[in-house]
Amino acid sequence: MARDANDILREGGEADLREKIDRTRQANGSGREPDLGEWDAGGDTDTIPPRQWLLGNVFCRRFVSSLIAEGGTGKTALRIAQALALATGRNLTEEFVFQRCRVLLVSLEDDRDELRRRVKAAMLHHGISEAEVKDWLFLAAPGGRAGKLMALDAKGQPRVSGLAETLKRTIQRRKIDFVCLDPFVKTHGLTENDNNQMDQVIELLANLAVEMNIAIDVPHHTAKGGANPGNADRGRGASAIKDGARLVYALTTMSQDEAERFGVPLADRRLHIRVDSGKVNITPPAAAAKWFKLVGVPLGNGNYLYPAGDNLQTVEPWRAPETWGGLTDDLVNEILTDIDSGMPDGERYSDAGAATTRAAWKVVQKHATKKTEKQCREIVAAWVKTGLLLKETYHSQVARKDREGLHVDDMKRPGRIA
C-alpha cells in the first residue's frame, strides 16, 4: 500500500525525512517529485515531427474531429464513405488519403444489420469488395451493453465508465488508426448542456487520441433552427463540445437559392449537401464549401416478402456546373448590386440577346473575368428564370422611349437571412 509523508512523520524523526521520502517514492514507483514536464526551448534542437494527417484536413492522429449536421442530412453516409477511403487507401471523396488505415466504425444509434446495410451500400457504389477491406475495416453496433465513456455516479458526479476501457482494448487488439463514434450524444450519460461535463468527455477522447496515437471522430447533431453553413455553434448542447474538438465541420443541405443558382431542380436539392469549415484551428479553413451528392444504392437483398429489397444512401463528390464554379455568395451579390445600380447615364441593363452596351452578361464577366460570354449569358438567363432578376419597364432618357430593364429582387439574394 502506498505511504505518504504523513505516514513517515508519524514514525518520528525529521533528520532523515528527505531520505525516507525518496526511498518511499522509489518503493511506490514514482522515483521523483511530480513536475510539469517542462523543457528549455533554448535546448530544444530535435526535429519536430509533422502532424499526422490521415484524410485531407479532416482526420488527424492525436486530434478529435466532428461533423455537425441536422438529422437525415447525410452525415453518417459521408463518414462511412470517408472511412472506406481510409480503409482502402482509395480517393473516394476527393480528399487526399495520406495513408491507408485500420478503421473502427462504432454505431451507437443503428443496430448491427442497419450498419451493415449502410456500409454495404457504400461499398457497392464505389466498387469495393469484402476482400479489399478485410483486416482494415471493423464495425461495431454494441447498443446499450457497451455502456458509456462517462456517466454520473450515485452522487451525481461524472465518472469514466465501461465503454472507455472497452474501446481502448479494441483499439489495441485491432491496431486501429481511426475511430468514429456515431453519434456523440450516445457516447456519454452526462448532462449535454453542462460545459464542465462536456469538457470532461471531450478531454477523455482527446487524451485517448494522444495515448493511442489515433484520430477520433464524433459526428454531432445540430440544435433546432435554420441551416447556417459553416456555423459550428449550431451543435447541440454545451459549447465545450465544439471548443474541445480541433477539426469541426458543418454539413448542410443545398438551399433553394443555391439550387436556383446551380441549375439543380428544386426536387433534387436535398440530395446535394455541402461541407464547410466550422472550427478548424490546426490548419487554415477551406476557402469554399465541398459538395457531395447523396446517391441511392439498391442492395439486391430482396426476398419473397420484400422483393425490391433495400435502397440505402451513400455519397459521391459533386461539383457545381462549370458555369457556376467559383461564384461565391459575396461575388454573386457584387454582380447583382452592379446590375441593380444600372448604368451611369441612367440606362438599365438588359438580358436581351441583341443588347450591346446594356448587355447584363458583360457585368457578370467584369466580376467573373474567367467566365466566357456564353457562360455569363447562361447565368443571367438563370437569374431571370428564377426571378432573382426582374424585368421592369422604365423610361429611357437616352432613347426617349420606354424600355425594359433589369432589377434585383433583394428577397432572393443569396445568403439573405430571413
Secondary structure, DSSP 8 states (H G I E B T S, - for coil): ----HHHHHHT--STTHHHHHHHHHHHHT--S--------GGG--S------EEETTTEETT-EEEEEE-TTSSHHHHHHHHHHHHHHT--SSSS-B-S---EEEEESSS-HHHHHHHHHHHHHHTT--HHHHTTTEEEE--GGGG--SEEE-TTS-EEE-HHHHHHHHHHHHHT-SEEEEE-GGGGEES-TT-HHHHHHHHHHHHHHHHHHT-EEE--EEB-SS---TT-GGGBSS-THHHHH-SEEEEEEE--HHHHHHHT--GGGGGGEEEEEEEEE-SS---SS-EEEEEEEEE-----SS-TT--EEEEEEE----GGGTT--HHHHHHHHHHHHH--TTS---B--TT-STTBHHHHHHHHSTTS-HHHHHHHHHHHHHTTSEEEEEEEETTTTEEEEEEEE-GGG-TT---
